[in-house]
Amino acid sequence: MYMTVKETAEYLSMKESVIDKLILHNRIRAIHDGEQYLINKEQFVSHLEEMEKYKQMIQDYLNEPMPEDIDVKDED
């Protein structure tokens, strides 16, 4: 499924100008149909899945309880 730059910006929650720059710098693959750039939606699926995994890992880390402070007495 192909999306326009506007649809891609909405899908990725980014500005259209950022999507345009990413296309021009070959960071996003796109084809030009003579009038507009079309972007294949499938290229973002694995990226978004990885981002969700990382978000979950970070959230798990943040939710982990802090270890109790060991009261170490220095005997010099």
PDB file with SEQRES, HELIX, SHEET and CRYST1 records, atoms N, CA, C and O in Angstrom:
SEQRES   1 A   76  MET TYR MET THR VAL LYS GLU THR ALA GLU TYR LEU SER          
SEQRES   2 A   76  MET LYS GLU SER VAL ILE ASP LYS LEU ILE LEU HIS ASN          
SEQRES   3 A   76  ARG ILE ARG ALA ILE HIS ASP GLY GLU GLN TYR LEU ILE          
SEQRES   4 A   76  ASN LYS GLU GLN PHE VAL SER HIS LEU GLU GLU MET GLU          
SEQRES   5 A   76  LYS TYR LYS GLN MET ILE GLN ASP TYR LEU ASN GLU PRO          
SEQRES   6 A   76  MET PRO GLU ASP ILE ASP VAL LYS ASP GLU ASP                  
HELIX    1 AA1 VAL A    5  LEU A   12  1                                   8    
HELIX    2 AA2 GLU A   16  LEU A   24  1                                   9    
HELIX    3 AA3 LYS A   41  PHE A   44  5                                   4    
HELIX    4 AA4 VAL A   45  ASN A   63  1                                  19    
SHEET    1 AA1 3 TYR A   2  THR A   4  0                                        
SHEET    2 AA1 3 TYR A  37  ASN A  40 -1                                        
SHEET    3 AA1 3 ALA A  30  HIS A  32 -1                                        
CRYST1    1.000    1.000    1.000  90.00  90.00  90.00 P 1           1          
ATOM      1  N   MET A   1       0.846  -1.177   0.000  1.00  0.00           N  
ATOM      2  CA  MET A   1       0.000   0.000   0.000  1.00  0.00           C  
ATOM      3  C   MET A   1       0.892   1.242   0.000  1.00  0.00           C  
ATOM      4  O   MET A   1       1.820   1.357   0.801  1.00  0.00           O  
ATOM      5  N   TYR A   2       0.600   2.145  -0.892  1.00  0.00           N  
ATOM      6  CA  TYR A   2       1.378   3.369  -0.993  1.00  0.00           C  
ATOM      7  C   TYR A   2       0.626   4.528  -0.368  1.00  0.00           C  
ATOM      8  O   TYR A   2      -0.599   4.617  -0.455  1.00  0.00           O  
ATOM      9  N   MET A   3       1.386   5.418   0.264  1.00  0.00           N  
ATOM     10  CA  MET A   3       0.818   6.593   0.914  1.00  0.00           C  
ATOM     11  C   MET A   3       1.480   7.840   0.339  1.00  0.00           C  
ATOM     12  O   MET A   3       2.607   7.799  -0.152  1.00  0.00           O  
ATOM     13  N   THR A   4       0.752   8.944   0.413  1.00  0.00           N  
ATOM     14  CA  THR A   4       1.324  10.230   0.014  1.00  0.00           C  
ATOM     15  C   THR A   4       2.187  10.751   1.160  1.00  0.00           C  
ATOM     16  O   THR A   4       2.215  10.172   2.246  1.00  0.00           O  
ATOM     17  N   VAL A   5       2.881  11.841   0.901  1.00  0.00           N  
ATOM     18  CA  VAL A   5       3.712  12.458   1.946  1.00  0.00           C  
ATOM     19  C   VAL A   5       2.838  12.889   3.119  1.00  0.00           C  
ATOM     20  O   VAL A   5       3.226  12.713   4.274  1.00  0.00           O  
ATOM     21  N   LYS A   6       1.674  13.445   2.839  1.00  0.00           N  
ATOM     22  CA  LYS A   6       0.771  13.889   3.902  1.00  0.00           C  
ATOM     23  C   LYS A   6       0.303  12.700   4.742  1.00  0.00           C  
ATOM     24  O   LYS A   6       0.312  12.769   5.971  1.00  0.00           O  
ATOM     25  N   GLU A   7      -0.100  11.625   4.096  1.00  0.00           N  
ATOM     26  CA  GLU A   7      -0.560  10.440   4.822  1.00  0.00           C  
ATOM     27  C   GLU A   7       0.568   9.825   5.651  1.00  0.00           C  
ATOM     28  O   GLU A   7       0.352   9.364   6.772  1.00  0.00           O  
ATOM     29  N   THR A   8       1.769   9.827   5.082  1.00  0.00           N  
ATOM     30  CA  THR A   8       2.926   9.289   5.800  1.00  0.00           C  
ATOM     31  C   THR A   8       3.235  10.136   7.025  1.00  0.00           C  
ATOM     32  O   THR A   8       3.545   9.595   8.087  1.00  0.00           O  
ATOM     33  N   ALA A   9       3.154  11.449   6.893  1.00  0.00           N  
ATOM     34  CA  ALA A   9       3.403  12.347   8.014  1.00  0.00           C  
ATOM     35  C   ALA A   9       2.397  12.086   9.133  1.00  0.00           C  
ATOM     36  O   ALA A   9       2.771  12.069  10.306  1.00  0.00           O  
ATOM     37  N   GLU A  10       1.146  11.886   8.791  1.00  0.00           N  
ATOM     38  CA  GLU A  10       0.126  11.585   9.793  1.00  0.00           C  
ATOM     39  C   GLU A  10       0.393  10.226  10.436  1.00  0.00           C  
ATOM     40  O   GLU A  10       0.273  10.077  11.652  1.00  0.00           O  
ATOM     41  N   TYR A  11       0.753   9.242   9.625  1.00  0.00           N  
ATOM     42  CA  TYR A  11       1.009   7.883  10.113  1.00  0.00           C  
ATOM     43  C   TYR A  11       2.178   7.849  11.094  1.00  0.00           C  
ATOM     44  O   TYR A  11       2.140   7.122  12.086  1.00  0.00           O  
ATOM     45  N   LEU A  12       3.226   8.644  10.810  1.00  0.00           N  
ATOM     46  CA  LEU A  12       4.416   8.660  11.651  1.00  0.00           C  
ATOM     47  C   LEU A  12       4.409   9.781  12.687  1.00  0.00           C  
ATOM     48  O   LEU A  12       5.360   9.918  13.456  1.00  0.00           O  
ATOM     49  N   SER A  13       3.360  10.571  12.712  1.00  0.00           N  
ATOM     50  CA  SER A  13       3.238  11.717  13.624  1.00  0.00           C  
ATOM     51  C   SER A  13       4.414  12.679  13.460  1.00  0.00           C  
ATOM     52  O   SER A  13       5.064  13.068  14.430  1.00  0.00           O  
ATOM     53  N   MET A  14       4.663  13.041  12.229  1.00  0.00           N  
ATOM     54  CA  MET A  14       5.739  13.974  11.892  1.00  0.00           C  
ATOM     55  C   MET A  14       5.181  15.065  10.987  1.00  0.00           C  
ATOM     56  O   MET A  14       4.064  14.960  10.482  1.00  0.00           O  
ATOM     57  N   LYS A  15       5.971  16.103  10.793  1.00  0.00           N  
ATOM     58  CA  LYS A  15       5.590  17.161   9.865  1.00  0.00           C  
ATOM     59  C   LYS A  15       5.904  16.725   8.440  1.00  0.00           C  
ATOM     60  O   LYS A  15       6.822  15.939   8.206  1.00  0.00           O  
ATOM     61  N   GLU A  16       5.135  17.241   7.500  1.00  0.00           N  
ATOM     62  CA  GLU A  16       5.355  16.903   6.091  1.00  0.00           C  
ATOM     63  C   GLU A  16       6.740  17.342   5.619  1.00  0.00           C  
ATOM     64  O   GLU A  16       7.364  16.661   4.806  1.00  0.00           O  
ATOM     65  N   SER A  17       7.219  18.471   6.125  1.00  0.00           N  
ATOM     66  CA  SER A  17       8.536  18.967   5.715  1.00  0.00           C  
ATOM     67  C   SER A  17       9.644  17.994   6.136  1.00  0.00           C  
ATOM     68  O   SER A  17      10.638  17.834   5.428  1.00  0.00           O  
ATOM     69  N   VAL A  18       9.466  17.347   7.292  1.00  0.00           N  
ATOM     70  CA  VAL A  18      10.451  16.368   7.756  1.00  0.00           C  
ATOM     71  C   VAL A  18      10.449  15.154   6.829  1.00  0.00           C  
ATOM     72  O   VAL A  18      11.509  14.628   6.490  1.00  0.00           O  
ATOM     73  N   ILE A  19       9.263  14.710   6.421  1.00  0.00           N  
ATOM     74  CA  ILE A  19       9.152  13.575   5.507  1.00  0.00           C  
ATOM     75  C   ILE A  19       9.808  13.920   4.173  1.00  0.00           C  
ATOM     76  O   ILE A  19      10.524  13.097   3.602  1.00  0.00           O  
ATOM     77  N   ASP A  20       9.568  15.128   3.677  1.00  0.00           N  
ATOM     78  CA  ASP A  20      10.200  15.566   2.423  1.00  0.00           C  
ATOM     79  C   ASP A  20      11.723  15.516   2.524  1.00  0.00           C  
ATOM     80  O   ASP A  20      12.395  15.047   1.606  1.00  0.00           O  
ATOM     81  N   LYS A  21      12.261  15.999   3.639  1.00  0.00           N  
ATOM     82  CA  LYS A  21      13.721  15.990   3.821  1.00  0.00           C  
ATOM     83  C   LYS A  21      14.251  14.566   3.882  1.00  0.00           C  
ATOM     84  O   LYS A  21      15.300  14.268   3.310  1.00  0.00           O  
ATOM     85  N   LEU A  22      13.530  13.678   4.576  1.00  0.00           N  
ATOM     86  CA  LEU A  22      13.967  12.285   4.668  1.00  0.00           C  
ATOM     87  C   LEU A  22      13.966  11.611   3.292  1.00  0.00           C  
ATOM     88  O   LEU A  22      14.839  10.795   2.995  1.00  0.00           O  
ATOM     89  N   ILE A  23      13.000  11.951   2.469  1.00  0.00           N  
ATOM     90  CA  ILE A  23      12.958  11.410   1.103  1.00  0.00           C  
ATOM     91  C   ILE A  23      14.138  11.934   0.303  1.00  0.00           C  
ATOM     92  O   ILE A  23      14.812  11.166  -0.384  1.00  0.00           O  
ATOM     93  N   LEU A  24      14.394  13.231   0.384  1.00  0.00           N  
ATOM     94  CA  LEU A  24      15.478  13.833  -0.392  1.00  0.00           C  
ATOM     95  C   LEU A  24      16.854  13.332   0.047  1.00  0.00           C  
ATOM     96  O   LEU A  24      17.787  13.309  -0.756  1.00  0.00           O  
ATOM     97  N   HIS A  25      16.987  12.934   1.299  1.00  0.00           N  
ATOM     98  CA  HIS A  25      18.257  12.417   1.819  1.00  0.00           C  
ATOM     99  C   HIS A  25      18.315  10.888   1.761  1.00  0.00           C  
ATOM    100  O   HIS A  25      19.199  10.263   2.347  1.00  0.00           O  
ATOM    101  N   ASN A  26      17.350  10.300   1.041  1.00  0.00           N  
ATOM    102  CA  ASN A  26      17.267   8.841   0.841  1.00  0.00           C  
ATOM    103  C   ASN A  26      17.156   8.064   2.148  1.00  0.00           C  
ATOM    104  O   ASN A  26      17.628   6.930   2.229  1.00  0.00           O  
ATOM    105  N   ARG A  27      16.547   8.646   3.159  1.00  0.00           N  
ATOM    106  CA  ARG A  27      16.317   7.946   4.428  1.00  0.00           C  
ATOM    107  C   ARG A  27      14.985   7.191   4.384  1.00  0.00           C  
ATOM    108  O   ARG A  27      14.786   6.225   5.120  1.00  0.00           O  
ATOM    109  N   ILE A  28      14.078   7.641   3.516  1.00  0.00           N  
ATOM    110  CA  ILE A  28      12.810   6.960   3.261  1.00  0.00           C  
ATOM    111  C   ILE A  28      12.760   6.671   1.770  1.00  0.00           C  
ATOM    112  O   ILE A  28      12.984   7.554   0.942  1.00  0.00           O  
ATOM    113  N   ARG A  29      12.461   5.421   1.442  1.00  0.00           N  
ATOM    114  CA  ARG A  29      12.332   5.065   0.024  1.00  0.00           C  
ATOM    115  C   ARG A  29      10.984   5.530  -0.495  1.00  0.00           C  
ATOM    116  O   ARG A  29       9.952   5.327   0.145  1.00  0.00           O  
ATOM    117  N   ALA A  30      11.007   6.157  -1.664  1.00  0.00           N  
ATOM    118  CA  ALA A  30       9.773   6.663  -2.260  1.00  0.00           C  
ATOM    119  C   ALA A  30       9.903   6.627  -3.780  1.00  0.00           C  
ATOM    120  O   ALA A  30      11.002   6.624  -4.334  1.00  0.00           O  
ATOM    121  N   ILE A  31       8.759   6.599  -4.424  1.00  0.00           N  
ATOM    122  CA  ILE A  31       8.736   6.705  -5.883  1.00  0.00           C  
ATOM    123  C   ILE A  31       7.996   7.984  -6.244  1.00  0.00           C  
ATOM    124  O   ILE A  31       7.130   8.450  -5.503  1.00  0.00           O  
ATOM    125  N   HIS A  32       8.349   8.535  -7.382  1.00  0.00           N  
ATOM    126  CA  HIS A  32       7.714   9.769  -7.834  1.00  0.00           C  
ATOM    127  C   HIS A  32       6.868   9.421  -9.047  1.00  0.00           C  
ATOM    128  O   HIS A  32       7.389   8.896 -10.032  1.00  0.00           O  
ATOM    129  N   ASP A  33       5.581   9.702  -8.994  1.00  0.00           N  
ATOM    130  CA  ASP A  33       4.672   9.347 -10.084  1.00  0.00           C  
ATOM    131  C   ASP A  33       4.493  10.477 -11.090  1.00  0.00           C  
ATOM    132  O   ASP A  33       3.590  10.428 -11.925  1.00  0.00           O  
ATOM    133  N   GLY A  34       5.340  11.487 -11.015  1.00  0.00           N  
ATOM    134  CA  GLY A  34       5.240  12.622 -11.915  1.00  0.00           C  
ATOM    135  C   GLY A  34       4.624  13.837 -11.250  1.00  0.00           C  
ATOM    136  O   GLY A  34       4.866  14.970 -11.665  1.00  0.00           O  
ATOM    137  N   GLU A  35       3.829  13.602 -10.220  1.00  0.00           N  
ATOM    138  CA  GLU A  35       3.179  14.695  -9.503  1.00  0.00           C  
ATOM    139  C   GLU A  35       3.567  14.735  -8.034  1.00  0.00           C  
ATOM    140  O   GLU A  35       3.739  15.811  -7.461  1.00  0.00           O  
ATOM    141  N   GLN A  36       3.706  13.562  -7.423  1.00  0.00           N  
ATOM    142  CA  GLN A  36       3.958  13.504  -5.989  1.00  0.00           C  
ATOM    143  C   GLN A  36       4.782  12.266  -5.654  1.00  0.00           C  
ATOM    144  O   GLN A  36       4.903  11.340  -6.456  1.00  0.00           O  
ATOM    145  N   TYR A  37       5.339  12.277  -4.460  1.00  0.00           N  
ATOM    146  CA  TYR A  37       6.058  11.117  -3.964  1.00  0.00           C  
ATOM    147  C   TYR A  37       5.068  10.156  -3.321  1.00  0.00           C  
ATOM    148  O   TYR A  37       4.138  10.564  -2.626  1.00  0.00           O  
ATOM    149  N   LEU A  38       5.291   8.869  -3.572  1.00  0.00           N  
ATOM    150  CA  LEU A  38       4.494   7.822  -2.946  1.00  0.00           C  
ATOM    151  C   LEU A  38       5.434   6.939  -2.140  1.00  0.00           C  
ATOM    152  O   LEU A  38       6.505   6.554  -2.611  1.00  0.00           O  
ATOM    153  N   ILE A  39       5.023   6.626  -0.929  1.00  0.00           N  
ATOM    154  CA  ILE A  39       5.864   5.885   0.006  1.00  0.00           C  
ATOM    155  C   ILE A  39       5.162   4.577   0.344  1.00  0.00           C  
ATOM    156  O   ILE A  39       3.970   4.560   0.650  1.00  0.00           O  
ATOM    157  N   ASN A  40       5.920   3.476   0.284  1.00  0.00           N  
ATOM    158  CA  ASN A  40       5.376   2.173   0.630  1.00  0.00           C  
ATOM    159  C   ASN A  40       5.272   2.061   2.153  1.00  0.00           C  
ATOM    160  O   ASN A  40       6.264   2.230   2.862  1.00  0.00           O  
ATOM    161  N   LYS A  41       4.091   1.781   2.640  1.00  0.00           N  
ATOM    162  CA  LYS A  41       3.827   1.719   4.080  1.00  0.00           C  
ATOM    163  C   LYS A  41       4.571   0.565   4.741  1.00  0.00           C  
ATOM    164  O   LYS A  41       4.921   0.666   5.917  1.00  0.00           O  
ATOM    165  N   GLU A  42       4.822  -0.521   4.028  1.00  0.00           N  
ATOM    166  CA  GLU A  42       5.432  -1.717   4.609  1.00  0.00           C  
ATOM    167  C   GLU A  42       6.847  -1.473   5.140  1.00  0.00           C  
ATOM    168  O   GLU A  42       7.298  -2.203   6.023  1.00  0.00           O  
ATOM    169  N   GLN A  43       7.552  -0.472   4.628  1.00  0.00           N  
ATOM    170  CA  GLN A  43       8.915  -0.228   5.091  1.00  0.00           C  
ATOM    171  C   GLN A  43       8.969   0.271   6.525  1.00  0.00           C  
ATOM    172  O   GLN A  43      10.038   0.276   7.137  1.00  0.00           O  
ATOM    173  N   PHE A  44       7.829   0.694   7.074  1.00  0.00           N  
ATOM    174  CA  PHE A  44       7.790   1.205   8.439  1.00  0.00           C  
ATOM    175  C   PHE A  44       7.331   0.160   9.450  1.00  0.00           C  
ATOM    176  O   PHE A  44       7.469   0.372  10.655  1.00  0.00           O  
ATOM    177  N   VAL A  45       6.799  -0.945   8.993  1.00  0.00           N  
ATOM    178  CA  VAL A  45       6.224  -1.942   9.896  1.00  0.00           C  
ATOM    179  C   VAL A  45       7.264  -2.464  10.881  1.00  0.00           C  
ATOM    180  O   VAL A  45       7.038  -2.434  12.091  1.00  0.00           O  
ATOM    181  N   SER A  46       8.395  -2.939  10.381  1.00  0.00           N  
ATOM    182  CA  SER A  46       9.399  -3.499  11.289  1.00  0.00           C  
ATOM    183  C   SER A  46       9.993  -2.415  12.190  1.00  0.00           C  
ATOM    184  O   SER A  46      10.290  -2.672  13.357  1.00  0.00           O  
ATOM    185  N   HIS A  47      10.166  -1.218  11.659  1.00  0.00           N  
ATOM    186  CA  HIS A  47      10.692  -0.114  12.460  1.00  0.00           C  
ATOM    187  C   HIS A  47       9.752   0.208  13.622  1.00  0.00           C  
ATOM    188  O   HIS A  47      10.200   0.381  14.755  1.00  0.00           O  
ATOM    189  N   LEU A  48       8.469   0.287  13.346  1.00  0.00           N  
ATOM    190  CA  LEU A  48       7.511   0.618  14.390  1.00  0.00           C  
ATOM    191  C   LEU A  48       7.406  -0.509  15.416  1.00  0.00           C  
ATOM    192  O   LEU A  48       7.220  -0.249  16.605  1.00  0.00           O  
ATOM    193  N   GLU A  49       7.525  -1.754  14.964  1.00  0.00           N  
ATOM    194  CA  GLU A  49       7.511  -2.879  15.903  1.00  0.00           C  
ATOM    195  C   GLU A  49       8.714  -2.808  16.840  1.00  0.00           C  
ATOM    196  O   GLU A  49       8.583  -3.035  18.043  1.00  0.00           O  
ATOM    197  N   GLU A  50       9.878  -2.495  16.292  1.00  0.00           N  
ATOM    198  CA  GLU A  50      11.087  -2.364  17.120  1.00  0.00           C  
ATOM    199  C   GLU A  50      10.954  -1.213  18.107  1.00  0.00           C  
ATOM    200  O   GLU A  50      11.371  -1.333  19.259  1.00  0.00           O  
ATOM    201  N   MET A  51      10.384  -0.114  17.671  1.00  0.00           N  
ATOM    202  CA  MET A  51      10.194   1.027  18.557  1.00  0.00           C  
ATOM    203  C   MET A  51       9.268   0.663  19.720  1.00  0.00           C  
ATOM    204  O   MET A  51       9.497   1.088  20.852  1.00  0.00           O  
ATOM    205  N   GLU A  52       8.233  -0.118  19.444  1.00  0.00           N  
ATOM    206  CA  GLU A  52       7.322  -0.555  20.507  1.00  0.00           C  
ATOM    207  C   GLU A  52       8.042  -1.461  21.501  1.00  0.00           C  
ATOM    208  O   GLU A  52       7.804  -1.375  22.706  1.00  0.00           O  
ATOM    209  N   LYS A  53       8.923  -2.333  21.001  1.00  0.00           N  
ATOM    210  CA  LYS A  53       9.695  -3.207  21.882  1.00  0.00           C  
ATOM    211  C   LYS A  53      10.593  -2.376  22.797  1.00  0.00           C  
ATOM    212  O   LYS A  53      10.663  -2.629  24.000  1.00  0.00           O  
ATOM    213  N   TYR A  54      11.280  -1.384  22.225  1.00  0.00           N  
ATOM    214  CA  TYR A  54      12.161  -0.530  23.020  1.00  0.00           C  
ATOM    215  C   TYR A  54      11.381   0.269  24.057  1.00  0.00           C  
ATOM    216  O   TYR A  54      11.828   0.417  25.195  1.00  0.00           O  
ATOM    217  N   LYS A  55      10.215   0.786  23.668  1.00  0.00           N  
ATOM    218  CA  LYS A  55       9.384   1.528  24.616  1.00  0.00           C  
ATOM    219  C   LYS A  55       8.991   0.628  25.781  1.00  0.00           C  
ATOM    220  O   LYS A  55       9.023   1.053  26.936  1.00  0.00           O  
ATOM    221  N   GLN A  56       8.620  -0.614  25.478  1.00  0.00           N  
ATOM    222  CA  GLN A  56       8.225  -1.548  26.523  1.00  0.00           C  
ATOM    223  C   GLN A  56       9.405  -1.881  27.436  1.00  0.00           C  
ATOM    224  O   GLN A  56       9.242  -1.971  28.652  1.00  0.00           O  
ATOM    225  N   MET A  57      10.594  -2.064  26.853  1.00  0.00           N  
ATOM    226  CA  MET A  57      11.787  -2.351  27.653  1.00  0.00           C  
ATOM    227  C   MET A  57      12.089  -1.191  28.603  1.00  0.00           C  
ATOM    228  O   MET A  57      12.394  -1.409  29.776  1.00  0.00           O  
ATOM    229  N   ILE A  58      12.005   0.019  28.104  1.00  0.00           N  
ATOM    230  CA  ILE A  58      12.266   1.196  28.931  1.00  0.00           C  
ATOM    231  C   ILE A  58      11.225   1.310  30.034  1.00  0.00           C  
ATOM    232  O   ILE A  58      11.558   1.600  31.183  1.00  0.00           O  
ATOM    233  N   GLN A  59       9.960   1.080  29.683  1.00  0.00           N  
ATOM    234  CA  GLN A  59       8.897   1.161  30.684  1.00  0.00           C  
ATOM    235  C   GLN A  59       9.086   0.096  31.759  1.00  0.00           C  
ATOM    236  O   GLN A  59       8.879   0.370  32.941  1.00  0.00           O  
ATOM    237  N   ASP A  60       9.478  -1.116  31.364  1.00  0.00           N  
ATOM    238  CA  ASP A  60       9.745  -2.178  32.340  1.00  0.00           C  
ATOM    239  C   ASP A  60      10.886  -1.783  33.273  1.00  0.00           C  
ATOM    240  O   ASP A  60      10.818  -2.009  34.482  1.00  0.00           O  
ATOM    241  N   TYR A  61      11.927  -1.195  32.706  1.00  0.00           N  
ATOM    242  CA  TYR A  61      13.070  -0.757  33.505  1.00  0.00           C  
ATOM    243  C   TYR A  61      12.657   0.324  34.504  1.00  0.00           C  
ATOM    244  O   TYR A  61      13.055   0.293  35.669  1.00  0.00           O  
ATOM    245  N   LEU A  62      11.861   1.273  34.036  1.00  0.00           N  
ATOM    246  CA  LEU A  62      11.426   2.363  34.910  1.00  0.00           C  
ATOM    247  C   LEU A  62      10.474   1.884  36.006  1.00  0.00           C  
ATOM    248  O   LEU A  62      10.430   2.463  37.092  1.00  0.00           O  
ATOM    249  N   ASN A  63       9.721   0.838  35.723  1.00  0.00           N  
ATOM    250  CA  ASN A  63       8.775   0.306  36.709  1.00  0.00           C  
ATOM    251  C   ASN A  63       9.426  -0.648  37.704  1.00  0.00           C  
ATOM    252  O   ASN A  63       8.811  -1.034  38.697  1.00  0.00           O  
ATOM    253  N   GLU A  64      10.666  -1.023  37.433  1.00  0.00           N  
ATOM    254  CA  GLU A  64      11.363  -1.937  38.331  1.00  0.00           C  
ATOM    255  C   GLU A  64      11.641  -1.228  39.656  1.00  0.00           C  
ATOM    256  O   GLU A  64      12.117  -0.093  39.665  1.00  0.00           O  
ATOM    257  N   PRO A  65      11.343  -1.901  40.786  1.00  0.00           N  
ATOM    258  CA  PRO A  65      11.566  -1.235  42.074  1.00  0.00           C  
ATOM    259  C   PRO A  65      13.054  -1.007  42.342  1.00  0.00           C  
ATOM    260  O   PRO A  65      13.911  -1.785  41.923  1.00  0.00           O  
ATOM    261  N   MET A  66      13.324   0.063  43.041  1.00  0.00           N  
ATOM    262  CA  MET A  66      14.699   0.388  43.404  1.00  0.00           C  
ATOM    263  C   MET A  66      15.160  -0.583  44.490  1.00  0.00           C  
ATOM    264  O   MET A  66      14.393  -0.890  45.403  1.00  0.00           O  
ATOM    265  N   PRO A  67      16.393  -1.069  44.406  1.00  0.00           N  
ATOM    266  CA  PRO A  67      16.881  -1.948  45.471  1.00  0.00           C  
ATOM    267  C   PRO A  67      17.058  -1.133  46.756  1.00  0.00           C  
ATOM    268  O   PRO A  67      17.336   0.066  46.733  1.00  0.00           O  
ATOM    269  N   GLU A  68      16.887  -1.824  47.850  1.00  0.00           N  
ATOM    270  CA  GLU A  68      17.040  -1.131  49.117  1.00  0.00           C  
ATOM    271  C   GLU A  68      18.496  -0.724  49.293  1.00  0.00           C  
ATOM    272  O   GLU A  68      19.416  -1.430  48.880  1.00  0.00           O  
ATOM    273  N   ASP A  69      18.677   0.420  49.911  1.00  0.00           N  
ATOM    274  CA  ASP A  69      20.009   0.945  50.138  1.00  0.00           C  
ATOM    275  C   ASP A  69      20.689   0.134  51.253  1.00  0.00           C  
ATOM    276  O   ASP A  69      20.164   0.000  52.358  1.00  0.00           O  
ATOM    277  N   ILE A  70      21.834  -0.381  50.935  1.00  0.00           N  
ATOM    278  CA  ILE A  70      22.582  -1.138  51.932  1.00  0.00           C  
ATOM    279  C   ILE A  70      23.347  -0.127  52.788  1.00  0.00           C  
ATOM    280  O   ILE A  70      24.115   0.691  52.282  1.00  0.00           O  
ATOM    281  N   ASP A  71      23.117  -0.208  54.076  1.00  0.00           N  
ATOM    282  CA  ASP A  71      23.774   0.724  54.989  1.00  0.00           C  
ATOM    283  C   ASP A  71      25.149   0.145  55.345  1.00  0.00           C  
ATOM    284  O   ASP A  71      25.274  -0.730  56.201  1.00  0.00           O  
ATOM    285  N   VAL A  72      26.150   0.650  54.676  1.00  0.00           N  
ATOM    286  CA  VAL A  72      27.505   0.153  54.890  1.00  0.00           C  
ATOM    287  C   VAL A  72      28.220   1.139  55.803  1.00  0.00           C  
ATOM    288  O   VAL A  72      28.279   2.339  55.533  1.00  0.00           O  
ATOM    289  N   LYS A  73      28.752   0.610  56.873  1.00  0.00           N  
ATOM    290  CA  LYS A  73      29.476   1.467  57.822  1.00  0.00           C  
ATOM    291  C   LYS A  73      30.964   1.301  57.545  1.00  0.00           C  
ATOM    292  O   LYS A  73      31.500   0.194  57.481  1.00  0.00           O  
ATOM    293  N   ASP A  74      31.581   2.413  57.391  1.00  0.00           N  
ATOM    294  CA  ASP A  74      33.015   2.409  57.118  1.00  0.00           C  
ATOM    295  C   ASP A  74      33.769   2.363  58.461  1.00  0.00           C  
ATOM    296  O   ASP A  74      33.655   3.271  59.286  1.00  0.00           O  
ATOM    297  N   GLU A  75      34.513   1.320  58.648  1.00  0.00           N  
ATOM    298  CA  GLU A  75      35.237   1.187  59.909  1.00  0.00           C  
ATOM    299  C   GLU A  75      36.721   1.399  59.658  1.00  0.00           C  
ATOM    300  O   GLU A  75      37.459   0.457  59.370  1.00  0.00           O  
ATOM    301  N   ASP A  76      37.132   2.614  59.769  1.00  0.00           N  
ATOM    302  CA  ASP A  76      38.559   2.933  59.600  1.00  0.00           C  
ATOM    303  C   ASP A  76      39.247   3.056  60.913  1.00  0.00           C  
ATOM    304  O   ASP A  76      40.448   3.321  60.958  1.00  0.00           O  
TER     305      ASP A  76                                                      
END                                                                             
